[in-house]
Amino acid sequence: MRCPYCGGDETQVKDSRPTEDNTAIRRRRVCNTCAGRFTTFERVQLRELMVVKRSGRRVPFDRDKLMRSVQIAVRKRPVEPERIERMVSGIVRQLESLGENDITAETIGNHVMEGLKGIDDVAYVRFASVYKNFREAKDFEALLDELSGPDGQPLPRA
């Protein structure tokens, strides 16, 4: 593992333990060159996923990019980081279990929206506004109407 501080190739694992949800191994490492300490995570990857963008371009799936997108949506919201981690891990497992190597960006976006809908309505609206490229207030109104039941009351949470 290359050191993120000095770029040295020689690092040593000082401690390994599973994450709280047992979906990854957390490793504390130290660089033999500069003595810098850093953490890495090791996860199971069932297949190499490729994301097919709306333009048709194909790019490798990046779990960290997915996590950053969700974190932006839930910024300053009362959502525990562990819940976000579980949601992202669940989405990745669902995508891998589809049996396809090529996954459309739309499929990923729909999974994220479904996950956020069950976690936080504000985060859901934030993500949807970017993902669906809202341009006018009526776009928000339609989404908010979808979140409300027929009588205007919020839908019950699962």
C-alpha positions as CSV (number, residue, x, y, z in Angstrom):
1,M,0.0,0.0,0.0
2,R,1.4,3.4,-1.0
3,C,1.7,6.0,1.7
4,P,-0.6,9.0,1.1
5,Y,1.9,11.4,2.7
6,C,5.3,10.6,1.1
7,G,4.3,8.1,-1.6
8,G,6.6,5.4,-0.1
9,D,5.9,1.8,-1.1
10,E,6.7,0.2,2.3
11,T,3.9,0.4,4.8
12,Q,3.1,-1.9,7.7
13,V,-0.3,-3.0,9.1
14,K,-0.4,-2.2,12.9
15,D,-4.0,-3.2,13.6
16,S,-6.9,-4.9,11.7
17,R,-10.5,-5.2,12.8
18,P,-13.9,-5.6,11.2
19,T,-16.1,-2.5,10.8
20,E,-19.2,-2.3,13.0
21,D,-21.5,-3.7,10.3
22,N,-18.9,-6.5,9.3
23,T,-18.9,-5.4,5.7
24,A,-15.2,-4.4,5.6
25,I,-11.9,-4.8,7.4
26,R,-10.4,-1.6,8.8
27,R,-6.6,-1.6,8.8
28,R,-4.4,1.0,10.6
29,R,-1.1,1.3,8.8
30,V,2.2,3.1,9.3
31,C,4.7,4.2,6.7
32,N,8.2,2.8,7.1
33,T,9.7,5.8,5.3
34,C,8.0,8.9,7.0
35,A,6.2,7.2,10.0
36,G,2.9,8.6,8.8
37,R,-0.2,6.8,10.0
38,F,-3.4,6.2,8.0
39,T,-6.4,3.9,7.7
40,T,-7.5,1.7,4.8
41,F,-10.6,-0.4,4.3
42,E,-10.8,-3.7,2.6
43,R,-14.2,-4.7,1.1
44,V,-15.5,-7.7,-0.8
45,Q,-16.1,-6.9,-4.5
46,L,-18.2,-9.5,-6.3
47,R,-17.7,-8.1,-9.8
48,E,-16.2,-5.1,-11.6
49,L,-19.1,-2.8,-12.2
50,M,-19.2,-0.2,-14.9
51,V,-21.5,2.8,-14.9
52,V,-23.2,3.7,-18.1
53,K,-23.7,7.4,-18.1
54,R,-26.7,9.1,-19.8
55,S,-24.3,10.1,-22.6
56,G,-23.4,6.5,-23.2
57,R,-19.9,6.8,-21.8
58,R,-18.8,4.0,-19.5
59,V,-16.8,4.6,-16.3
60,P,-15.8,2.3,-13.5
61,F,-18.1,2.3,-10.5
62,D,-16.7,4.2,-7.6
63,R,-18.2,3.4,-4.2
64,D,-16.5,6.5,-2.7
65,K,-18.2,8.8,-5.2
66,L,-21.6,7.2,-4.3
67,M,-20.8,7.8,-0.6
68,R,-19.8,11.4,-1.2
69,S,-23.1,12.1,-3.1
70,V,-25.1,10.7,-0.2
71,Q,-23.1,12.6,2.4
72,I,-23.8,15.8,0.5
73,A,-27.5,15.1,0.5
74,V,-27.6,14.4,4.3
75,R,-25.2,17.3,5.2
76,K,-26.4,19.0,8.4
77,R,-29.2,16.5,8.8
78,P,-29.7,14.3,11.9
79,V,-28.6,11.1,10.2
80,E,-26.1,8.8,11.9
81,P,-23.0,8.0,9.7
82,E,-23.5,4.3,10.4
83,R,-26.9,4.5,8.8
84,I,-25.4,6.1,5.7
85,E,-22.7,3.4,5.5
86,R,-25.3,0.6,5.8
87,M,-27.4,2.2,3.0
88,V,-24.4,2.6,0.7
89,S,-23.2,-1.0,1.4
90,G,-26.8,-2.2,0.7
91,I,-26.9,-0.4,-2.6
92,V,-23.6,-1.8,-3.7
93,R,-24.7,-5.3,-2.8
94,Q,-27.9,-4.8,-4.7
95,L,-26.0,-3.5,-7.8
96,E,-23.6,-6.5,-7.6
97,S,-26.4,-9.0,-7.3
98,L,-28.2,-7.7,-10.4
99,G,-25.8,-10.0,-12.3
100,E,-24.8,-7.3,-14.8
101,N,-21.4,-5.7,-15.1
102,D,-22.9,-2.6,-16.8
103,I,-25.2,-0.5,-14.5
104,T,-26.9,2.6,-15.7
105,A,-26.5,5.8,-13.8
106,E,-30.3,6.0,-13.6
107,T,-30.4,2.6,-11.8
108,I,-27.9,3.8,-9.2
109,G,-29.8,7.1,-8.8
110,N,-33.1,5.3,-8.3
111,H,-31.5,3.0,-5.6
112,V,-30.1,6.1,-3.8
113,M,-33.4,7.9,-3.9
114,E,-35.2,4.9,-2.5
115,G,-32.7,4.6,0.3
116,L,-32.8,8.3,1.2
117,K,-36.6,8.3,1.1
118,G,-36.6,5.9,4.1
119,I,-33.9,7.8,6.0
120,D,-34.6,11.6,5.6
121,D,-37.1,13.5,3.5
122,V,-34.9,16.6,3.2
123,A,-31.9,14.6,2.0
124,Y,-34.2,12.8,-0.4
125,V,-35.4,16.1,-1.9
126,R,-31.9,17.5,-2.0
127,F,-30.6,14.4,-3.9
128,A,-33.6,14.3,-6.2
129,S,-33.3,18.0,-7.1
130,V,-29.7,17.4,-8.4
131,Y,-30.3,13.9,-9.8
132,K,-33.5,14.9,-11.7
133,N,-32.0,18.3,-12.6
134,F,-34.9,20.4,-11.2
135,R,-35.2,23.8,-13.0
136,E,-38.4,25.3,-11.5
137,A,-40.4,25.4,-8.3
138,K,-43.1,23.2,-9.8
139,D,-40.5,20.4,-10.0
140,F,-40.1,20.6,-6.2
141,E,-43.9,20.8,-5.7
142,A,-44.4,17.5,-7.6
143,L,-41.8,15.7,-5.6
144,L,-43.2,17.1,-2.3
145,D,-46.7,16.0,-3.3
146,E,-45.3,12.5,-3.9
147,L,-43.9,12.5,-0.4
148,S,-47.3,13.4,1.1
149,G,-50.2,11.1,1.2
150,P,-53.6,11.9,-0.5
151,D,-54.7,14.0,2.4
152,G,-51.5,16.1,2.5
153,Q,-50.1,14.3,5.5
154,P,-46.6,12.7,5.4
155,L,-46.6,9.1,4.5
156,P,-45.7,6.7,7.4
157,R,-42.1,5.6,7.6
158,A,-41.1,1.9,7.5
